[in-house]
Amino acid sequence: MSDDMGVIVKTMARATIPLIGIFGAYVVSHGHLTPGGGFQGGATIAGAGVLFLIAFGLSEMKKRYDKHLYSALEGVGGLVFLGAAMLGLGTAFFYNTLWHNGPVFNGDPGTLLSAGYLPIMNLAVGLKVFTGLVSAMVGIALYRRWKS
């Protein structure tokens, strides 16, 4: 896959992958204020991983991709999401108890440190989506049945 990618593609990938990651992190962290959120930001960050796979190839991706780490991070994302949803279980499932009476994330509406546990849930969903999509792309690249 990467043998036919030239120096221009690889150089542009090196320049844009960090920018894609930063933009995805912005979308995740501001998801409770702007359009976007955990899923959209996680998919954007996963796009950086897919670009790395396309530009540098599967052999380079194998050196940098740890399936056990990505599997663990995906599980952590799901557990944090579920844990945050259960914080307000005394009142209702998904009750935003941090916003109503918590010590953090209870700022003025429209600020970054507002919305209770919604930013935490966006981070958890972003982590789960990012790790899941990158893992799926690596799996597809590893087990493809055609030869290029």
C-alpha positions, 0 to 999 in steps of 0.5 A: 500500500505505501510502496507507491505513495510518494514523498509528497503524500507522506510529507503532507500526511505528516503535516496534516495528521496532527492538525486533524487530531487537534481539530477532532479534539476541539470538536469533542471538547466543545461538543456540548456548546457547538454542533458536533460532540464525541462521535463526530470528533472521534470519527475525525480523529480516526480519520487521522489514523486512516490517513496514516494507514493510507500514506505510510502503509500497513507495515508502518501501522503495525509498528505503531498500532497496539491492538491490546491498548486500543481494545482497553481504551475502547472499553474504558470509553464505554465504561466511563460513558456508562458510569457517568450515565449512572451517576444520577441513577438516584433520580433518573438514568442519565440525570445530570447530577454534576451540573445540578449540584456537582463541584465541577462542570457546573459553570454558566451555560455556554462556557467550556466548563458547563453542562455537568457530565456531558463533556465527560460523556463526549470524551468517553464517546470520542475515545470509544469511536476513535479506537473502534474505527481505527481498529476496524480499519486496521482489521480490514487492512490486515485481513483483506483478500485481494492483492494490490 
